[in-house]
Amino acid sequence: MFVPRKLLLTAVTLAGTVALVQPSSAAQSAPAPSLGSATGSAGPAAASWHAFASTGFSGLDTYFSGNPGECKYVGDNWNDRIRSARTEVATRRVELWDNYNCTGGAIIIDGSGYNSIGAWVSAYRIVNE
């Protein structure tokens, strides 16, 4: 009678292993966190321009997009925090504005970008795609 009990314990152990493995194999991985703001996009595929929190096109970054002629606020996370920016396409032009409604002072960036911007960018308008 000792052998069947040992066999039963082995079967219970294996069944527990199968039950533990099955849920983890069906688990889905969590999506990667986004570094961008709510107005920024996840990557360059739909992006019109690339903003960086540090000078020299470095540091925390995000991509922004929009329709030509449309004024867009950069969002609370990026307002007055953009220190360098450039477009991902050399011929694309984007205006970076001092105020949220595309008024005040502005600069125009392209593929070469600006590698040192003061703490003032609040909005943008895409000039051309």
C-alpha positions, -999 to 999 in steps of 0.1 A, spaced: 0 0 0 30 23 3 36 24 -34 1 37 -44 3 65 -18 36 76 -32 22 75 -67 -8 95 -55 15 122 -40 35 124 -72 3 128 -92 -10 156 -69 24 174 -71 24 172 -109 -12 184 -111 -3 213 -89 26 221 -112 4 220 -142 -22 243 -125 5 268 -116 21 268 -151 -11 271 -170 -22 305 -157 12 321 -161 15 308 -197 -19 325 -205 -8 358 -188 -3 388 -211 25 412 -206 17 447 -196 22 474 -222 54 494 -219 50 528 -202 50 559 -224 74 587 -217 54 612 -237 26 634 -226 -11 631 -234 -6 653 -265 26 636 -276 26 604 -296 44 572 -289 69 572 -317 81 587 -350 57 569 -373 30 595 -368 52 622 -354 57 657 -368 85 667 -344 106 654 -315 110 674 -282 137 668 -256 138 679 -220 176 686 -222 197 706 -246 216 688 -273 187 666 -283 190 645 -251 172 635 -220 135 627 -215 118 630 -249 84 628 -267 70 630 -302 43 655 -311 20 655 -341 -9 674 -356 -25 687 -388 -8 715 -407 -21 749 -396 -36 736 -363 -23 752 -331 -17 726 -303 -8 731 -267 22 709 -257 5 698 -225 12 705 -188 40 679 -187 60 697 -214 49 734 -211 81 755 -206 102 723 -203 113 718 -239 151 725 -242 158 712 -277 136 701 -307 137 690 -343 116 674 -369 122 639 -381 119 649 -417 144 675 -430 119 694 -451 92 696 -424 87 729 -407 71 734 -372 65 766 -354 72 765 -316 52 793 -298 56 811 -265 19 810 -256 -6 781 -255 -27 797 -283 2 802 -308 8 838 -300 38 857 -287 73 848 -299 81 818 -320 109 799 -338 106 775 -367 123 741 -364 132 717 -392 153 685 -394 184 704 -381 164 717 -352 174 739 -322 197 722 -297 193 749 -270 159 764 -264 149 785 -233 121 777 -210 92 791 -230 77 767 -255 40 762 -248 24 754 -282 32 744 -318 18 746 -353 29 724 -381 37 745 -412 41 716 -437 43 678 -436 
